[in-house]
């Protein structure tokens, strides 16, 4: 029983830490009221949703700080990719080199939450929109189809995100 309670507390603390970091990244404020709101909301949300964010088995495989580090790295990579993709999309629009199409992406992520984060990351990146998620497949509308090979197309869209999400969620 003690082992189970320690696992639950660890998962709540991990979720709380991740949510608080995200709060600070979005608010970018150390105003006492903002910090207090961030702590309260992060704590309440972590109590209600720790099962969604953290698998029971994973708590004992990896340390909490490794997961927070991977998640923080993922956010930095996502922001960088959004920036680069927006510049590339502007170039495509100006030069009229748009080649839209749909691509099916098979993901190796098993949890629904990890797949949802991957789908949202793809959608946040300019030039791609995730249309549907079905089992382990994501259907993506892509403005810059550069290959007819489904595997190469999927690799160019998901590769940068999926490897980091595997570190966080598996």
C-alpha positions in Angstrom: 0.0 0.0 0.0 2.9 2.4 0.8 4.5 1.6 -2.5 1.2 2.4 -4.3 0.7 5.7 -2.5 4.3 6.7 -3.2 3.7 6.0 -6.9 0.5 8.2 -6.9 2.3 11.0 -5.1 5.2 10.8 -7.6 2.8 11.0 -10.5 1.0 14.0 -9.0 4.3 15.8 -8.4 5.4 15.0 -11.9 2.2 16.3 -13.4 2.2 19.4 -11.2 5.8 20.2 -12.2 5.1 19.9 -15.9 2.0 22.0 -15.6 3.7 24.7 -13.6 6.6 24.9 -16.1 4.0 25.3 -18.9 2.2 28.0 -16.9 5.5 30.0 -16.6 6.3 29.5 -20.3 2.8 30.9 -21.3 2.5 33.7 -18.7 6.2 34.6 -18.6 5.5 36.4 -15.4 6.9 36.2 -11.8 4.2 38.5 -10.4 3.2 37.0 -7.0 -0.5 36.7 -8.0 0.4 35.0 -11.3 2.7 32.5 -9.5 0.0 31.8 -6.9 -2.6 31.2 -9.6 -0.2 28.9 -11.5 0.5 26.9 -8.3 -3.2 26.6 -7.5 -4.3 25.7 -11.0 -1.4 23.3 -11.6 -2.0 21.5 -8.3 -5.8 21.1 -8.8 -5.4 20.0 -12.4 -2.6 17.5 -11.4 -4.8 16.0 -8.7 -7.6 15.5 -11.3 -5.5 14.4 -14.3 -2.3 12.7 -13.1 -3.5 9.4 -14.6 -3.7 10.9 -18.0 -0.2 12.3 -18.0 1.8 9.7 -16.3 1.6 5.9 -16.7 1.9 3.8 -13.5 4.7 1.7 -14.9 6.8 4.6 -16.1 7.1 6.2 -12.8 9.4 3.5 -11.6 11.4 3.3 -14.9 12.5 6.9 -15.2 13.1 9.7 -12.8 10.7 12.6 -12.6 13.5 15.1 -13.5 14.4 13.2 -16.7 10.8 13.4 -17.8 10.5 17.1 -17.1 13.8 17.6 -18.9 12.5 15.7 -21.9 9.2 17.6 -21.9 11.0 20.9 -21.6 13.3 19.9 -24.5 10.3 18.9 -26.5 8.6 22.3 -26.0 11.8 24.1 -27.2 12.1 21.8 -30.2 8.4 22.3 -31.0 8.7 26.1 -30.8 11.8 26.0 -33.0 10.0 23.8 -35.6 7.0 26.1 -35.7 9.3 29.1 -36.3 11.2 27.4 -39.1 8.0 26.0 -40.7 6.4 29.4 -40.7 9.4 30.9 -42.6 9.3 28.1 -45.1 5.5 28.4 -45.5 5.9 32.1 -46.3 8.5 31.3 -48.9 6.2 28.7 -50.5 3.2 31.1 -50.6 5.3 33.9 -52.1 6.9 31.6 -54.8 3.6 29.8 -55.4 5.2 26.4 -54.8 2.4 24.9 -52.9 1.6 21.2 -53.5 -1.2 20.2 -51.1 -2.1 16.6 -50.3 -3.0 14.1 -47.7 -0.7 11.7 -46.0 -1.3 8.8 -43.6 1.2 8.6 -40.8 1.7 5.5 -38.8 2.8 6.4 -35.3 4.7 4.2 -32.8 3.2 6.0 -29.9 0.8 3.8 -28.0 -1.0 6.0 -25.5 -3.9 8.1 -26.7 -2.5 11.1 -24.9 0.9 10.9 -26.6 -0.9 10.5 -30.0 -3.0 13.5 -29.2 0.1 15.6 -28.4 1.7 14.4 -31.6 -1.4 15.3 -33.6 -1.6 18.7 -32.0 2.1 19.4 -32.6 1.7 18.6 -36.2 -1.3 20.9 -36.4 0.6 23.7 -34.7 3.3 23.5 -37.2 2.4 25.8 -40.2 1.6 23.9 -43.4 0.3 20.8 -41.7 -3.1 19.9 -40.2 -4.0 16.6 -38.5 -7.4 15.7 -39.8 -8.1 12.5 -38.0 -6.5 10.0 -35.6 -7.6 6.4 -36.0 -5.8 3.6 -34.0 -2.1 4.2 -34.7 -2.7 6.3 -37.8 -2.8 10.1 -38.2 -4.2 11.6 -41.4 -2.5 14.9 -42.2 -3.2 17.5 -44.8 0.2 18.8 -45.9 0.7 21.9 -48.0 4.2 20.9 -49.2 4.0 17.3 -50.4 7.5 16.6 -51.5 7.2 12.9 -52.2 4.7 10.3 -53.2 6.3 7.7 -50.9 4.1 7.6 -47.8 6.8 6.4 -45.5 9.2 9.2 -46.5 6.4 11.8 -46.2 5.4 10.5 -42.8 9.0 10.5 -41.6 9.6 14.1 -42.7 6.5 15.3 -40.8 6.6 13.2 -37.6 10.2 12.3 -37.1 11.3 15.4 -35.1 8.3 15.1 -32.7 7.8 11.4 -32.3 11.3 10.6 -31.1 11.0 13.1 -28.2 7.5 12.0 -27.3 8.7 8.5 -27.0 11.2 9.6 -24.4 8.5 11.4 -22.5 5.7 8.9 -22.7 7.3 5.5 -23.1 
